[in-house]
C-alpha cells in the first residue's frame, strides 16, 4: 500500500488464505485476514469497497468495483472493471 487513500495493497509474496497480514501506510495500519490465496503481485482489499465505488491503487483510480469487496478479498478482473483505455465508455481526451 503506497498512499493512505488506497483501497488495496499488493502481495510481495504468495500468501495463503487465512493468513493475517499487517499493512502499514504512513500512520495507518490495517490488520487483515486474507479470505483467499493472494499470488505475488496481486491486489487484495484493505478496506471495504462498495459495488460501483472507484478502487484506488498508488493513489490513482484503477477501476470500479463490480460488487461489494470485503477486506482480505482478492481484487482482480472477477470483481474489478477497468476504466483506463476503454473506448467503449465514450470518454474523450482533451
C-alpha positions in Angstrom: 0.0 0.0 0.0 1.6 3.2 -1.2 -0.9 6.0 -0.5 -3.1 6.4 2.6 -6.2 6.7 0.4 -5.6 3.4 -1.4 -8.2 0.7 -1.1 -5.9 -2.2 -2.0 -2.4 -3.5 -1.2 -0.1 -5.6 -3.3 1.2 -9.0 -2.2 5.0 -9.1 -2.2 5.0 -12.9 -1.9 2.4 -15.6 -2.4 0.1 -15.5 0.7 -2.2 -18.4 1.5 -5.9 -17.9 2.6 -6.4 -17.4 6.3 -3.1 -15.7 6.9 -3.3 -12.5 9.0 -1.3 -9.7 7.4 -0.4 -6.2 8.7 -0.4 -3.4 6.1 1.0 -0.1 7.1 1.0 3.2 5.2 2.1 6.4 6.9 0.3 6.5 10.3 -2.3 3.9 9.3 -2.1 0.2 10.0 -4.6 -2.4 8.8 -4.7 -5.9 10.2 -6.4 -8.2 7.6 -7.1 -11.9 7.4 -6.9 -13.0 3.8 -10.1 -14.6 2.6 -8.5 -16.1 -0.4 -4.9 -17.0 -1.5 -3.2 -14.0 -3.0 -0.4 -14.5 -5.5 2.7 -12.4 -5.7 1.9 -9.1 -7.4 -1.9 -9.4 -7.0 -4.1 -7.0 -5.1 -6.2 -7.5 -2.0 -8.7 -5.2 -0.3 -7.5 -3.4 2.8 -10.8 -1.5 3.3 -14.4 -2.3 2.5 -15.2 -1.4 -1.1 -18.8 -0.9 -2.2 -20.1 -2.0 -5.6 -19.8 0.9 -8.0 -17.1 2.6 -6.0 -13.7 3.6 -7.5 -10.8 1.4 -6.5 -7.6 3.3 -5.7 -4.1 1.9 -6.0 -1.0 4.1 -5.7 -3.4 7.0 -5.2 -4.9 6.5 -8.6 -8.2 5.1 -9.8 -7.6 1.7 -11.4 -11.2 0.7 -11.9 -14.6 0.3 -10.4 -15.8 -2.4 -8.1 -18.4 -4.6 -9.8 -19.7 -5.8 -6.4 -19.0 -5.2 -2.7 -15.5 -6.3 -1.8 -14.5 -7.1 1.8 -11.1 -6.6 3.3 -8.9 -9.6 2.6 -10.6 -10.4 -0.7 -8.6 -10.8 -3.9 -9.2 -7.7 -6.1 -8.9 -8.7 -9.8 -10.8 -9.0 -13.0 -13.6 -11.0 -11.4 -14.7 -8.1 -9.2 -13.0 -5.0 -10.8 -13.8 -3.4 -14.1 -11.0 -1.3 -15.5 -11.7 2.3 -16.6 -8.4 3.1 -18.5 -8.2 2.7 -22.2 -11.9 2.0 -22.5 -13.0 3.4 -25.9 -16.5 1.9 -25.3 -17.1 4.3 -22.4 -17.3 7.3 -24.8 -14.7 9.3 -22.8 -13.0 11.9 -25.0 -9.4 13.1 -24.4 -8.9 16.8 -24.1 
